[in-house]
Structure formats: C-alpha cells, structure tokens
Amino acid sequence: MRRLFFVGAAPLGCIPLLRERERSLHNSKGCNAEANSLSVEHNTAVASLLRDLSARHSDFQYSFFNTSTALLLYIQELEANGTDDDQD
C-alpha cells in the first residue's frame, strides 16, 4: 500500500513582504490577491492529481491538507484569534 501525506501551498499573498507591498502600494492591510490565487490554483491542481493517482492505483492512499484555506481562515480573523496586525 502506498500512502502519501501532502501539505498544500500556503497563501503566498499573505507573507509579510507581500502584505507590506499591499500596504504601501494600495493602502490596504490585506493580502495580495494575485499571489493567493496562485496558491489556490496550485492546491487545486495537486488535489486533482492526487485523485487521479488514487483512481489509477487501487493501493494508493493520500491525505491532503489545504494549508491555504486553513491559514486564510486564521489570517482573516486576526483579532478574534488574539492577534493584532496593526503596525501603524
């Protein structure tokens, strides 16, 4: 039996460098949407590939953790999670 645990790409648009870029260029405290969309596309493609592999190989099992979704839920609710992102 083949087993694989795959951790998907994190929301790249939320790394500090890109958040600061959004702050300086667009006066926004949010994440860079374009970079985040790349993470989503990557994770979607990986999940599809894993499903295909699983369909082709009956002894293949996998788990996929979508880091992007999990972290975005946390990042979008910073204050509710006890974090303050205000750096002004």
N, C-alpha and C positions, 0 to 999 in steps of 0.2 A: 504494500500500500504506500502510495506517495502522498505526503502531506506538506502543505505549504502555508505559512502564515505571512501575509503580505500587508505591509503598512503603506497606505497611500500617501500621496504628496500633501503636505500641509498647505494652508492658504498662503501662498507666496507673497501676495499683495499686502499681507499684514506683518511682514518682517519690519523691524524698526526703520531700516533705511527707506523702504518704500512708503511707510506711514509718514515719515518726516518729509519725504518728497511731496506727498499729497498735501501735507500741511502747508508747505512753502509755496507750491505752485497753485493750489486750488483752494487754499484757506479751509481745508477740510480735515477733520480729525479721523476720518475713516481710512479704510484700507484701499489699496489700488485695485480697482475692479478688473482691469485688463489682466493683471498678473494672477488674480484669483480665478479668473475664467480659465486660464491655462492649467491651473491645478485641477479644476473641475473636469476639464477635457481629459487630462491625463488619467485621473481616477476612473472616469467613465470607460476609457479605453482599456485600462488594466482590468477592471471588473468584467468587461465583455470578454477579454482574452481568457481570463480565469474560467468563466462559464463555458467557453468553447473547449478549453482543455479538459474540463470536467466531463463534458458531453462526449468527447472523443476517447477519453481514458477512464474506464469504469473504476480503476483503483486509485484515481486521483481525487484527493480531498483538499479543500483550501478554506482558509478564513481570510477575510479582507476587512481591515479596519480603515474606514474612511476618515483619516486624520483631519481633512479639510472641514468636513461637516462638524465633527466634534469640537474642533478648536474655534470655528466661527461662532458656534453657539455660546461658547465662553467669552470670546472677544466682544461680541455684540452686547453682552450683558455684564460689562466690567464692574460697574458699581454694585450690581446685585450679587456678584461673586467676591465682593470685598476688595476690589482693586480700583484705583483712581488713575485714569490715563491723562489727566490734565497736567501738562507740563509747562503751562504758561506762567 
